[in-house]
Amino acid sequence: MKKLLLTLAILFSILNAYAQSAAVFGTVKGGSDATVLPGATVILENSAGNPNATATDSEGKFRFERVAPGQYTLRVNYLGFQSLARPVQLQGTSLDLGTLTLQEEATAIKEVQVIGRVPLGTQKGDTTQYNAGAFKTTPDASAEDLVTKMPGVTIQDGKVQAQGEDVKQVFVDGKRFFGQDADAALRNLPAEVIESVQIFDRRSDQSQMSGFDDGNREKTMNIVTKKDKRSGQFGKISAGYGTDDRYMVGAAVNFFNGDRRLTVTALSNNINMLDFSVGETPGGGMRGRRGGWGGRTPTGIISTNMIGVNYSDMWGEKMEVSGNYSFMNREYDERRYSFQEFTQPTFPGQTYNENRSSINVENVHRFNMRLDYKINEKNRLLITPNISVQQNEANANLFGQTRWNEGLLNETSDVSNSENASINFDNSIFYSHSFTKPGRVFSTRLNTGYNSNNGDYYRVSNTIYFNDESRNVDLRQYSDTDRTGYSWEGNVSYTEPISEHGRVQLEYEIGNRDNDSDRRTYSYAEQTGRYSELDTIFTSTFRSQYLTQEAEIGYQYDTEKIRLQAEVEYQHAQLQNDQQFPRLLNFDRTFHSILPSAQLEYKFSKTRTLFLDYRADTDAPSVEQLQDVYDPSNSVNARIGNPNLDQSSENRFMMRYRNFDPETNKVFFVFLMSSMTQNYIANSTFTLQEEIRLSDDFALGQGARLTRPVNLNGYWNIRSFFNYGQPVSFINANVNVNGGVGYARIPGLNNDRLNYANSTNMRLGLGFSSNISEKLDFNLSTTSSYNLIENTQLTNQNSNYFNQSTQLRYNWIFWKGLVYRTELNHQYNSGLSAGLDANYLLWNMSISKKVFKNQKGEVSLSVNDLLNQNVSVQRNVRSDYIEDVQTNVLQRYFMLTFTYNIRSFTGKAPEGTDGNEQRREWGGDRRRGW
């Protein structure tokens, strides 16, 4: 009885304590602008020192349940803000602490000791998530400005990289944004609408449709927007006029309404801007010139007129639709000087220098679409059509000279104009069906393609051979080109689970590429005054078909720690060439290949992974490489195709190691790639010691070079890359260290002598991105690259050269809406050819004044290339020569610009949008049992 009473007493005490327990909750916000702070660390500690911890949600809210009465201390920590501590007395009823305001840390403190600071990011399965509120950007910053402040996110060669890999796609609240153009997506979203950024490896469409992980991943970002910023209009419009009649008018406006997103961009300018976005700086600057050139400064003077529309929406509950259309009119005015030094000259000291000027006008329509129809839980259909229509008009002048130790060998001048029209279309249709048994999947895919190119080409050419002027060549020609190509590829696959963690896939694929090329060249007849004489050596009628059939079996073992996959493929390929001109030629070739592949992915932990990949593949030569016809564009550097080319075979190996520490936000990434190619399509070059007469009107004289593609073995390409990044607290910045070593071994024939051009590249880079305040923002980076070039023949032609590239971008809002911006790009080169500018400093800057009551307007005076030093220098390494190229670029001008930022939000999120609707479709998570 006593035991029963004691038990009842204890139980009553427990129930009484539980009944008296209550909840403690509240909201955490920043002090300057009352912005909610998601991911803040909140600790509730009792008088005995026992802590209970949680983190704020996406709205900055936190909650502790079943807290017993008593005296507590509540502590709140968030990076970049002063810690908050306050006593809490709980008396048995729930306690609403209201809004807890954190004050920003002063940036002038010389020595700060930070204890218990919340991590900038967290790890959720395969996804790394960063809190946008922990990173400081200026009010007009873009998503690109924001993400490049996050650990492990950098810009390399103009592309945004995360954890050492190019970001291929961007999602906004789980839906695609700007299709496959990740850089445009990041530049067209303002930073102020972003709540958090998720980075993960998205599985390929093929992998998701078939249910069999093929190991192909695309580095992807999902941007979760603030709930009150998901419906409204936002963007930027800008107009400017400057010296030398430089001008720019641009607009980028987003219309968001939940799932429906519409972005309209437009641009007209003659300052080398290729696109316009919400992240543009006044007067264009360096950043607006990144599109299409991989980060390099565009060469020549470029005038662009464009308009684009990007659209995404849900049509009903099952179909996700996205697409974009753009029209571009561009004019390129380029002057190019190149100098080639031959590694294996026929004549001692042989070099070739060339001056070329050209004006090219193009009109391009592009359209692509993606329809993803989830018919039901077991059936899915994906359709992705793409089409482009392009017209080009070009005028070019060329003057080239070949020299040797005793003077000039030859020189050529060439004037040409051309008109071309082309159409390219491709479409993919995926369908998958999941059976009742988990993991049993049937999928099929059909790819189709069509392309055509039609053009007219007029040319007047004069070539002088100084050792025998009787061999001089004068040409006046007209060429009519008509090319068409068709391709199709069908695939079926079946996946069957054979154990809890194992599955097998059977796959069959068949495809064909059919290309038909007809180019007829006519010489000018003085008697008739017309282009009527068919020149057979420059005429080609050629058709190539490449039919492949592949059968494959694969096995995959997949657990939470390890994924092991092995596949073997048998390929039967048939290459058929039929030629009418310049000579009759018909032949068939059949290839049989065994192509193995294997992948291993091992997870040491949720944040530390190792991935190994090996693949074998084949590739057929292009129509241009197969055509046995002379390219008439340069009489002293002639090219001709080779219909006897075989397909090439490649073996590739890749290793990737990644480690992210969510507590310290340190990121470490290592990447290694190597490839070896058999039957590599290389160049065979002859420098003629005596004349070769190809027809009554055309000859290649002494000193001229003739290049022809051939199959050679011995091609190697190895490159490595590493990146280490972490926050630096004492200067409120992120630091990234990256580097790598690359090696390429390129075979080539020079006058029938085999030469290997061995190129070694060593690179080391350092970057800082600020996180100081919303009024001060900078990015500083420098990269040094050392290159060694060695040839197996004539080692006295070996050379080394060095390049260092340093960039600084600095924005400062310093007084009453006054803004100072500056961008510097310093290039240092050594080891280039004599006469080329080795060093220059490109310096852009602007001073601006915010206007209007809400400071959405801005008037700016900017200068491009203040020091008037901008040049473009590039070195190219080939198997038979080293080439240095310098081109004209846009130089100094001043511009007065007016900019208006559009910001109009409804202040509430549409129902059913939480930013993570499509997480399952992304393919970042792997589910046990399939």
MOLIN-V861977 format. One line per field, one symbol per residue. ss: DSSP state (A for helix, B for strand, O for the rest). phi: phi as a letter, one per 20 degrees, with the letter a starting at -180 (. if undefined). burial: 1 if it has 9 or more other ideal C-beta (glycine too) atoms within 8 Angstrom, else 0. A space follows every 50 residues. Layout:
BEGIN
ss: ???
phi: ???
burial: ???
END
This chain:
BEGIN
ss: OAAAAAAAAAAAAAAAAAAAOBBBBBBBBBOOOOOBOOOOBBBBBBOOOO BBBBBOOOOOBBBBBBBOOBBBBBBBBOOOBOOBBBBBBBOOOOBBBBBB BBOBOOOOOOOOOOOOOOOOBBBBOOBBBBBAAAOOOOOOOBAAAAAOOO OOBBBBOOBBBBOOBBBBBBBBOOBBOOOOOAAAAAAOOBAAABBBBBBB BBBOAAAAAAOOOOOOBBBBBBBBBOAAAOBBBBBBBBBBBBAAAOBBBB BBBBBBBOOBBBBBBBBBBOOOOOOOOOOOBOOBOOAAAOOOOOOOOOOO BBBBBBBBBBBBBBBOOOBBBBBBBBBBBBBBBBBBBBBBBBOOOOOOOO BBBBBBBBBBBBBBBBBBBBBBBBOOOOBBBBBBBBBBBBBBBBBBBBBB BBBBOOBBBBBBBBBBBBBBBBBBBBBBBBBBBBOOOOOOBBBBBBBBBB BBBBBBBBBBBBBBBOOOAAAOBBBBBBBBBBBBBBBBBBBBBBBBBOOO OBBBBBBBBBBBBBBBBBBBBBBBBOOOOBBBBBOAAAOBBBBBBBBBBB BBBBBBBBOOOBBBBBBBBBBBBBBBBBBBBOOOBBBBBBBBBBBBBBBB BBBOOOOBBBBBBBBBBBBOOOAAAAOOOBBOOOOOBBBBOOOOOOOBBB BBBBBBBBBBBOOOOBBBBBBBBBBBBBOBBBBBBBBOOOOBBOOOOOBB OOOOBBBBBBBBOOBBBBBBBBBBBBBBAAAOBBBBBBBBBBBBBBBBBB OOBBBBBBBBBBBBBBBBBBOOOOOBBBBBBBBBBBBBBBBOOOAAAOBB BBBBBBBBBBBBBBBOOBBBBBBBBBBBBBOOOOOOOOBBBBBBBBBBBB BOOOOOBBBBBBBBOOOOOOOBBBBBBOOOBBBBBBBOOOOOBBBBBBBB BBBBBOOOOOOOOOOOOOAAAAOOOOOOOO
phi: .ffffffffffffffffffefbdcbrcdceffclffdfnfeccddefene eccbcfefdmecbddlefgqeccdcccbfncffdcbfcddcodfceemed ddefffeeffbcddcmffffbcdcmededdeffececfgefegfffffee gndcdclndfdclncffebcdclndfcmleefffffedcfffeeebcdcb eeffgffffemdfenfccfcddeeefgedecqcbrbcbbbcbfllfbbcb bbcdddbmfecccdcbbbacdmfdbcbfefegmnmfffdefndlnfffem dddccbbbcdcbademeddecbabcbccdccddcccdccddefbffdgmf cccbdccbccdcccdcbbbcdddegafdcbccccebbbcccccccbcccc cdcbgepfebbccbcbbbcccccccbbccdbcceeffgnecdbbbcdcbb bbbcbdcdbccccddfebffegcdcccccddcccbcbbbdbcbcdcfdaf ddbccdbcbbbbdccccccddcefdffdmcecefeffddbcbccccdccc cbccccdccfecccbccccdcdccdccccdcebfbcbdcccccddebbcc ccdfbfdcccccbcbdbcbefffffefebfeefbfdcecbebfefefecc dcccccccccdfedmecccccccbbccelgeddddddfebfdeebfdcbd egnfdcdbfceceofcbcbcbcbccafdffclbddcdcarccbccdeadc lmdfcdedcdcccbcccccfbeafdcbbccbbcdcdcdccdfdlffefbc bccccccccccbedalmecdcbcccdccccneffnefecbcecdbbcccf cmfeleebdcdccdlgeldfbccbdddcfdadcdcccfcfdfbdbdcdcc eebbdfnbeffndcncfdgffgneeddfnl
burial: 00000000000000001001111111111110000111111111110000 01001101111101001000011111111110110001010000101001 11011000000000001111101000111111111111001111111111 11111101111111011111111111111001111111111011111111 11110111111111100111111111111111111111110100011111 11111101111111111111111111111111111111110010101111 11011111111111000011111111111111111111111111111001 11111111111111111111111100001111111111111111111111 11110000111111111111111111111111110000111111111111 11111111111111110000111010111111111111111111111000 01111011111111111111111110000010001011111111111111 11111111000111111111111111111010001000001010111111 11100011111111010101101011111101011111111110111111 11111111111100111111111111101111111111001000100111 11111111111100111111111111110001111111111111111111 10011111111111111111110101111111111110111010001101 11111111111110001111111111111001000100011111111111 00001011111111110001011010111111111111110111111111 111010001100101111100111100000
END
